[in-house]
C-alpha cells in the first residue's frame, strides 16, 4: 500500500485550483487539436509541447496529461463521426462507432467512448502505480547487455510484426536510426553526419523531427490529395446513455482494459493489437450478434477502453526503463527530458515526487476529460466543419511556431521543412512512421548500451549475451519473427480463413500512430 | 475501405491488370543508397577513440551498410511489382492524381518564412505564412486570410511573451509590439 500513499501525496501536491485550471486548459487544447481531422494523439502532443515550455514541472505535467488524454479522445470523436480514424488505434472504434452515429446513436457512441476511456484510463493508471515501481526495482538490476536486447526486441516487434510490409518497416527504421546518429558522438565528442554545421552537431531536437514528420508531412500529403467533396458529418447532441447502454457497456469496458493494459506495458508497439482483440472478443461474447456491423455499442466500448488502457500501460516501460514503445510515448519521453528528467530505473528512487505527481496528473487529466468533454461534444463536432484551407494552413502555422520556439533559430524551420518533406515521402511510399520515430530516439540508447556492454567485456562479443535475461529476450525476439512465418507455411488452409476475417484491420496497421 | 483506395495514385488511374512498376520507388531506393553511402563515408572520417572497443564508427557502418542493402532489396521488390500502400485519411482522396503544384506552393511559402522570420519577425512572417498557406490550399478570401493570420501570429507572439516569457523574434516591429 506504499504506492497508494505516495500517489495520495502526489495528488495532494497536484490538486490546487491553479493546477486544475492547467489540467482543464490541457484537456481543451488536446481535444481541440485531436478532433481536427488527420491529427492523432502523437501529433497533438508534439504540436502542443511548446505551450508547456514556460511552466514549472508540476504544472507542465498536469497540462501535458490533459493534452494526452484530450488528444486521444479527440481522435475517437473524429473516427465515430467521420468513419475515418486519425490513427490506427481508433480503427476498431470507427467500425461500430460510425454505424451507431449513422443510426442516430452518435450521442451514445461518444458517451460510451468517453466513460470507457475514463474507466480504462483510471484503472490503467492505477496499474502503472503498482507495476512501474516493481518493474523499476527489477530494471535497476538489468545490465547493459539485457537493456540492449530489450531495445532490439522493441524495434523488431514494432518494425516486423506490426506493419504489413517488413521491407518498408525496416527502411523506415533505418532512416530513423540514421537521423539518430546526427550530432556529437557521446564517447569521443566528434560530430557525426553534421555537414560541418554547429546546429547539427548539437543533436536534433526530437520535437522538430516529430512535428516535421507527423504534422508538416501530413499537411503536405493532404495538400497533394485534398478531398474536394466534403465528408458526411453526423450531427450530434448531448452524449448520454440509457440503462440498456450501461448494462451492455460495463463488461466490454473492463475486458478492454484487461486486454489493453498488458499490451501497452510490454514493448509490443501500441494499441492496434489490443483494440483488434477486444473487438473480436466483444463480437464473440455479445448477446446481440445481429447488431455487429450495424452499430453495436459493445464494439465501441471495448476497443475504446483497450485503447486508453494500453496508452496508460505504455507508462510502465517509459517510467521504469526509459523505453518508449509508441509514437506518443516517444514525444512524452522528449517532453520529460526537456524538464531534466531522465526516465529509467533510477527515476523512481531519485525523483519520486516528480513521478508521483506525474501519475496523479494522469488521473486528474483523465477525470477532467470526462467532466469537460461530455458536455462539449456537440462543440467539438462543429470543429470538423472548419474549412480545409484554414485547417491545414493552421497546422502549418502551429508546426512552424512549435519548431521555431525550440531555439528561436530559423535553422529549425529549415529542419522542419526537411523532415516535413521526408514525412510526405513516407506517406507516398507507404513507409510506417512509428519505426522511424522509435529509431530516432532508441538508436542512440542502443549505441550507448552496446558500447557499455562491450567496454565491460573488453571488446569480447560474448559481453552481449553474458546475462540470462539478454539471451531470453533474443530468443523471444527470434520466436516473434519466426513463428508467424512458420504458421503461415504449416497451416496454409487455416491461415487463409482467419486472414479473411482479419483483412481490414491488418491493412490498417500500416497507418501507425501519426 | 476497399483495396482500390489503397493503390498509389499512379499517373494512370485506370484499374490496371498488369501492375506497372512504381518508378518513384526506384528514386527512393536511390535516396537510401545515397544516405547509406554517405553515412559510411562520414564514419570513415571519425577518429577512433581510446579504451573504447566499439568506437564511434561501428554503428554508422552497420546502419549505412543495412541502408545500402535495403536499397537493393527495394529495387528488387519494385521490379517484381511491389507497390506501396499510400497513406489514407479523413481529408485524403487517393482516387485523384497527386496535386504536386499545391505542395510546391506550400514549400515555397515555408521557404519564404524561413528566409524572412529573422528580419520581419514572427508577427509578420507568421501572418504571411498562414495567409500564404491558405492561398496555396485554395482559399480565395485573401483579405480575411491575412486578418486571421495576423490575429494568430500577433496573438501567439503575445501569448508566448506574456504567458510563457519567451520572446519570439520581433523583427521589424521591435519596439511596437
Interface residues (C-beta under 8 A of the other chain):
Chain A: X37 X38 X51 X53 X54 X55 X78 X82 X84 X86 X164 X165 X167 X168 X170 X171 X174 X175 X177 X178 X181 X185 X187 X188 X190 X192 X193 X218 X219 X220 X221 X222 X223 X224 X225 X226 X227 X228 X229 X231 X387 X388 X389 X390 X391 X392 X393 X394 X396 X397 X400 X401 X404 X405 X408 X410 X413 X414 X416 X417 X420 X421 X424 X425 X426 X427 X428 X429 X430 X431 X443 X447 X450 X451 X454 X455 X458 X459 X504 X507 X508 X510 X511
Chain B: X1 X6 X8 X9 X24 X25 X28 X32 X35 X36 X38 X39 X42 X43 X46 X47 X48 X49 X51 X52 X53 X54 X55 X56 X58 X59 X60 X63 X64 X66 X67 X70 X73 X74 X77 X82 X84 X85 X86 X87 X88 X89 X90 X91 X92 X93 X94 X96 X98 X99 X100 X102 X103 X106 X107 X109 X110 X111 X113 X114 X115 X117 X118 X122 X126 X129 X130 X131 X133 X134 X135 X136 X137 X138 X139 X145 X148 X149 X152 X153 X156 X160 X163 X164 X165 X166 X167 X168 X169
